[in-house]
């Protein structure tokens, strides 16, 4: 499936995002921007879109923000060219106030929160908030995430993991002003009559991700289609009786040289997983890992691990499910939890995380617990000792569906 960077202009009934909780199928196209900023996709329901377009305060705000975009030079350059697209604290607060006012319409509130935001799981960390607070909080988080994309991929700010996630341009190069100037003018010219107040900044942020070749989050979609389709069908047909574990979860280990497709520890983990599969420990293997190491590598950890399991160990391809987005152990756990739940694996028994013995100690330790909370804000499941020192039992938690827009390469 080709990567779609365009912002969905309408809803598409029946298009499931493949990482949805049971009972919910997202009615919007599964694109890069809807993965990172799901709130903005949900606000395109007809009632909400019309209310946003009719709100005079938001119309005025959109016009004021458009007027900030310089047609020519500004100072200090090139930072000022990107700053024009930032959501200021005053902007964010103004939108929050208007959204709270719109939430007073019960029908409109139900359409957004009851039918979309809560059942989607994408805002699960804020489940305890009232409906109005949930919308206001989600908006502030979304606007801050747009700002973060601009700060990192236009202004050269340091991301959480600068070695693998940074801007690809030299921000001190005089040509950078030409790049940002051209991008700003082109984005402003794409304004449409039916735009919502956030659309220009969304286009600008999406364009920066594309220019920086940081569109990982939009790849391999829909996740349960394509190369995963046969495995997804096999999961649906599986007779789970007498199956103590649902799947073996294997996390990638990227190499640090440009020629190797799999890091050395990855080979060790695959050998352990293949042995456990041959012993009948679980009927499926989930391989997890994105395009991470070395920086901007063309090789995907999950794709390469599946290739090796099939060609070197004879594992049937339809018994391997790929999770091709995770960039760190934190999101290995979270994304596997999402996939286990979305694909319909039984929830009454655990999966087994499989790795080398030292990594198992790390995954089961307190350090990763703290990292999960710091970087994702959630614990994506429950861990317990496995049957040997190479495994941990893992039971996914639906809170794993919470989207972290501040991590645009794998939200």
N, C-alpha and C positions, 0 to 999 in steps of 0.2 A: 504494500500500500504506500503510495507516495505521501510525503510529509506535507500536510496542509498548514500553511502559516496564516492563511486568510482568516480573519475573524468571521465566525459564522453569523450571517445576517438574518437567519431565521432558524426556527426549530425544525428538527428532523425526527419525527416520531419513529420509534422502533429502532433507532440506532444506539444500541447498548455500547457502553464504553469498555466493557469486558473486565473492568475492575470495580464493578458495582456490588454493593451488598445485596443479599437475597431480598427479593421483593421490590427492588428499584432498578429501573433501566433509564439511564439519562436520555432525555429526548433531544439532546443537542449533538452536533457532530463532534467526533473525538479528534480534536486538533491540538496542535502545540499550545495555543492560547487557552483553550477550554480546559486543558489539563492543568495548566499553571494557575489560571484565574477563573475557577468555576463559577464564582458569584456573578461575574459579568455575563457569562453565558446564561445563567438562570434568570437574570434581569431582562432577558429578551422575550419572555413570555408576553403575549399581546397586551394584557392589561398593564403590566409594569412598563413595558417599552413606551406605551402611549402616555402613561402618567409622567414618565421621566422627560419625554419630549414636550409635554404641555406645561411643565413646571417653570414658571418665569424666572425663578431664582437660579435654577440649574442652566437655563438657556443663557442667562446673563453671565453666569460663571464660565460657561463654555466659550462665549464670545471674548470674555476678558482673558482667558487662557490663550486663545488663538492669537490675540493681539500681542502677547508676550514674545511670540516667535519672531526673531529678527529676519528681515529679508536680506540684509547685508551684514557687514561686520559688527561685532560688539566686543566689549572688553569686560573682564580679561578673557581672551580667546585661547583655546577653544572651549573652556569650561562654561562660559556664558551661553554658548549655543545649546548645550545639553540642559543647563539649569532652567531654560525657558519651558521645558516639558515636565519639570518636577512638580509633584503635588505638594503645595505648602501646607503647613499646619492649619492655616486659616481655611484653605480649600477643603481639606479633609474634614474639618469640623463643620463647615457649612453643609457639605454633602450629608454628613451624619444627621444633622438636624432636619434636613429635608426628607431623608429616608425614614426617620422616626415619625415625622408627620404623615407620610404616606402609609405607614404601617397602621395608622388609626382606622383605615378601611379594612374591615375584617375579611372581606372576600379577597382583597388583594394580598393581605398578610397570609392567608391560607394558601394562596396560589404559590407564593414564593417559599415560605418557611415550612408549612406542613406538608406540601406535596413535593418540594424540591430539596431545600437545604438540609432538613433533618434526616429524611430517609436516605439521602445520598451518602451519608457518612462523611462527606468532605469537610464538615465543620464539627466533627465529633468531639473535639477537645472542648468545645464551648456548649456542649449539650445542656448544661445546667442553667444557661442564661435564658432570660425571657426572650420572646420572639423579637421584640424591638432591639434589645441589647445584642442579640445574636447578629442581626443584620448590621447594626452599627459597628460592632467589633469586626465582623468579616470585611466590611468595607474598609475600615482603617488598616487592617492587615493587608488587604489587596493593594491599596494605594501605596503603602510602604514598600510592598514587593515590587511594584512598578518603578518606584524611586530607586530601589536597590539595583534593578537591572540597568537603569540609566547610569547610576553611580559607577557600577563595575564596568559596563561594556561601552560607555561613552567617555567617562571621566577617568577611568583607570584605577578606581578604588579597589582595595584588596578584597576578594571574596573570602568565604570561610576556608576554602582550600585553594590557595593561590597557585600551587604547583600544577594543578590540573584544570582549574576553572577560570583562569584570568583572561582579561582582554587580550586579543591577539595583535593589536596595533601598538605602535610606540606613541604614547600620548604626547611626547615632547617633539615629535616630528611636525614641522610646520604644515605638512600636507594634511594633518589631522583636522585642522580647521576647515579645509576644503571638504573633507569627507563628512564631517558633522553638519556643515552648512548645507551641503547638497541633500543629505538625508532629511534635515529639518524642512527645507523648502519642498522637497518631494512629498513628504508625509503630509504637510499642511495642504498641499494641492489635491490630496486624495479625499478631502472632506466630501461627505455625501449629505443629501437633504434629510435622510432618515437616520443620521448618526445619533447615537446617545452621547451624553456628555463626556463619557470616558473613552470613546472610540479613538480620537486622535492620539492620545497618550498610549493607548494600547497598541495602535499601529506602530508608533515610534519605538516602543519597547520591543515588540516582536521583530521589527526590522533590525534592531541592534543585535538581537540574538542570531538572526540569520546572517548578518554581516560578519559576526564573530564565529560563525560555524558552530554555534552552541545550541543546536536544535535537537539534542538527544531525546528530550522528553516527548517529541512528536514522532519518534521512529517506532517501527514494529507495531503499528496500529492497524486494526484492533488486535489486542494482545492475544485473545483466544481464537483468532483467525490465523490466516497465513500458515507459517511453519508450526504453529501450535494447534491447528485445527484438528488434526488426526488424534493428537493426544487428548484434547478436550473431549472429543467423542468417546475415546476409550475410558476416560474418567467417568463419563455419564453412564456407560454400560457396565462398569465394574461391579462385581459381586464382592462386597466388602466383608462378608462373613469370614472369620478366622484370619483377618488381616490385622495384626497388632498395631502396625504403623501405616499411616496413609501414604507417606512419601519420604524420600531421602533428599534433604536440602543441602546442596553443595554450593558454597560461595567461591567466587573467582579470586584469583591472585594474579594481578597484572604484572607483566615483565617490565623491566626498566630499559630494555633495548628495543630498537625499532623493528628488528627482524623477527623476534620471538612472538608467537601468538598467545602463549600461555606461560605464566610465571612458573618457576620451579615448584613452588608449594602447591600450585594448582594441579600439577601432575600427581603429586602425592595424594591429594584429596580425592582425585578421580579414581585412583587405584583402590583406595579404601571404600569409596562408594560402590564401585563396580563389584567388589568382593561381597559387600553386604547385600547388594541386589541379587547376586547369584545365589546367596544363601536364603533368599526369600524374605528378607526383613521388611520390604515394602514393595508394592507393585509399580511404583513410579519414582522417577528422579526429577527433581526441580533444580535446574542450574541457574544461578543468579549472578549477574554482573554486567556492567555496561562497557562503553568505550572510555576507558579511564587512563591506564598507564601503558606506555609513556604518554605525555600530554598530546592530545589530538590524534591518538592512535586510530588507524582505520579498523583495527581488530576488536570485535566485541567478545567479551569474556564468556557470556552465555552461549553464543553461537559457536565459539571455538570449543568449549567444553562438550557441547552436544556432539560436535563433529568427532571429537576424540572418543567419546563413549561409544559411538556407533562404529567407527572404523577400527579402533584398537581393542575394544572390549566386547563388541558384538551385542550391545544393548539395542533392542528394537527402537527405532526412531519414535514410534507412537507411544513409547513409555517414558519419554523425556519431554518435560515442559520447560520452556525457556522464559526466564524473567530477565530481559535484556537492558534494564535501566539502572539498576543499583550501582552506586559509585563508592560506597563505603559499607562497612559491616552494619552500621545502623540501618541503612536503607535496604541492605540484603534481608534483614529480619522483617522490616516493615513491608517491603514489596512481596516477599514470599507469603506473608500473612494475608495480604490482599488477594494474592493469586489463589491460595488454598481456599479461601472463602468464596471468591467469585466463581471459581471453576467447579464448585460443588463437592469438594472433598468432605468426607464425614467430619462432623464437629465433635463427635463423642470419643475420639481417640487422637493421640498426638502424631505429629510428624517427627522425623529424626533429623536433626542437624548433624552433618557428617563433616569432619575436618581432621587435620593433624592434631595431636594431643595438646600442643601448646595453645593453638588457636581456640580449641574447645574450652580450655581454662579461661581464656580472655572473654569469650562469648558468654560464659556462665558466671562471670565475675562482676563485681560491683562497678568497676570502671566503665563497662559498656552500659550498665544501667544509667549511670549519670550522664553519659554521652547521649543516650537516647532522649533523655528529658531535655538536655541542653539544646540539641540540634533539631529534634523533631517535636518535642513537647509531649510525646506519648511513649508508653511501653507497648509495643505491638503484639505482645503475647506473653504467655507464661512459659518459663524454662524450668526444667528439672533434670537431674542426672539421667543419662542414658544407660543402656545395658553394658557399655564398656567405656573406656577412656577416650574413644574417638567420636562419641555421640552425645547429644543432648536431646531430651524430649522437648517438643515445642508445640504449644496449643495456641493458635492465633486468636487475637482479640479484634472484634470489629472496629475498635477505635483506630486501628491501623489505616482505615480508609481516610482519615483526616489528611487533608492536603496542606503541604507546607510551601506556600508560594514564594517564600524567601529563598528557596532552593530551586531555581528555574530549570536546572538541568535534570532534576529528578524530584518533582514536587510530591 
